[in-house]
């Protein structure tokens, strides 16, 4: 069963897919994920939507099961 979910405060559906997905998966507000990924991207000198940036965020924030799944599916690299 499909359930529409869009945590974006303005209802936008483009450019923030990673933020919306992590918001849903981790049960956190869109704003919190956005800020944290932007900071992670700044630290890593890359965009927040880069696979290794959000993968690093997941790994560093105790979300190992999501990280392992995404790694096993080829979305992330070591």
C-alpha positions as a Markdown table, in Angstrom:
| # | Residue | x | y | z |
|---|---|---|---|---|
| 1 | Unk | 0.0 | 0.0 | 0.0 |
| 2 | Unk | 1.4 | 3.4 | -1.0 |
| 3 | Unk | 1.4 | 6.1 | 1.6 |
| 4 | Unk | 2.4 | 9.6 | 0.5 |
| 5 | Unk | 5.1 | 11.1 | 2.7 |
| 6 | Unk | 6.7 | 14.5 | 2.2 |
| 7 | Unk | 8.4 | 16.0 | 5.2 |
| 8 | Unk | 9.6 | 19.1 | 3.2 |
| 9 | Unk | 8.1 | 22.1 | 5.0 |
| 10 | Unk | 7.0 | 23.7 | 1.7 |
| 11 | Unk | 5.9 | 20.4 | 0.1 |
| 12 | Unk | 8.7 | 20.5 | -2.5 |
| 13 | Unk | 9.5 | 17.3 | -4.2 |
| 14 | Unk | 12.8 | 18.0 | -5.9 |
| 15 | Unk | 16.4 | 18.4 | -4.8 |
| 16 | Unk | 16.0 | 17.1 | -1.3 |
| 17 | Unk | 15.3 | 13.4 | -1.8 |
| 18 | Unk | 18.1 | 12.3 | 0.5 |
| 19 | Unk | 16.8 | 14.6 | 3.3 |
| 20 | Unk | 13.2 | 13.4 | 2.9 |
| 21 | Unk | 14.3 | 9.7 | 2.8 |
| 22 | Unk | 16.6 | 10.0 | 5.9 |
| 23 | Unk | 13.9 | 12.0 | 7.7 |
| 24 | Unk | 11.4 | 9.1 | 7.2 |
| 25 | Unk | 13.9 | 6.4 | 7.9 |
| 26 | Unk | 15.3 | 7.9 | 11.1 |
| 27 | Unk | 12.1 | 9.5 | 12.4 |
| 28 | Unk | 13.7 | 13.0 | 12.6 |
| 29 | Unk | 12.5 | 16.4 | 11.4 |
| 30 | Unk | 13.4 | 17.5 | 7.9 |
| 31 | Unk | 15.1 | 20.6 | 9.3 |
| 32 | Unk | 17.3 | 18.6 | 11.6 |
| 33 | Unk | 18.4 | 16.2 | 8.8 |
| 34 | Unk | 19.0 | 19.1 | 6.5 |
| 35 | Unk | 21.2 | 21.0 | 8.9 |
| 36 | Unk | 23.2 | 17.9 | 9.9 |
| 37 | Unk | 23.8 | 16.8 | 6.3 |
| 38 | Unk | 24.9 | 20.3 | 5.4 |
| 39 | Unk | 27.4 | 20.3 | 8.2 |
| 40 | Unk | 28.6 | 16.8 | 7.3 |
| 41 | Unk | 29.0 | 18.0 | 3.7 |
| 42 | Unk | 31.0 | 21.1 | 4.8 |
| 43 | Unk | 33.3 | 18.9 | 6.9 |
| 44 | Unk | 33.8 | 16.5 | 3.9 |
| 45 | Unk | 34.0 | 19.4 | 1.4 |
| 46 | Unk | 31.2 | 17.9 | -0.7 |
| 47 | Unk | 27.4 | 18.3 | -1.3 |
| 48 | Unk | 25.0 | 16.9 | 1.4 |
| 49 | Unk | 23.4 | 14.6 | -1.2 |
| 50 | Unk | 26.7 | 12.9 | -2.1 |
| 51 | Unk | 26.5 | 9.2 | -1.3 |
| 52 | Unk | 29.6 | 9.2 | 0.9 |
| 53 | Unk | 28.4 | 12.3 | 2.8 |
| 54 | Unk | 25.0 | 10.9 | 3.8 |
| 55 | Unk | 26.5 | 7.4 | 4.2 |
| 56 | Unk | 29.0 | 8.9 | 6.6 |
| 57 | Unk | 26.2 | 10.6 | 8.5 |
| 58 | Unk | 24.4 | 7.3 | 8.9 |
| 59 | Unk | 27.5 | 5.5 | 9.9 |
| 60 | Unk | 28.5 | 8.1 | 12.5 |
| 61 | Unk | 25.0 | 8.4 | 14.0 |
| 62 | Unk | 24.5 | 4.8 | 15.0 |
| 63 | Unk | 22.4 | 3.8 | 12.0 |
| 64 | Unk | 24.5 | 0.8 | 11.0 |
| 65 | Unk | 21.6 | -1.3 | 9.7 |
| 66 | Unk | 20.7 | 1.3 | 7.1 |
| 67 | Unk | 24.3 | 1.8 | 6.2 |
| 68 | Unk | 25.0 | -1.9 | 5.8 |
| 69 | Unk | 21.9 | -2.3 | 3.6 |
| 70 | Unk | 22.8 | 0.6 | 1.4 |
| 71 | Unk | 26.4 | -0.6 | 1.1 |
| 72 | Unk | 25.2 | -4.1 | 0.2 |
| 73 | Unk | 23.0 | -2.7 | -2.5 |
| 74 | Unk | 26.0 | -0.8 | -4.0 |
| 75 | Unk | 24.9 | 2.7 | -3.0 |
| 76 | Unk | 27.9 | 3.3 | -0.9 |
| 77 | Unk | 31.6 | 2.5 | -1.1 |
| 78 | Unk | 34.2 | 2.1 | 1.7 |
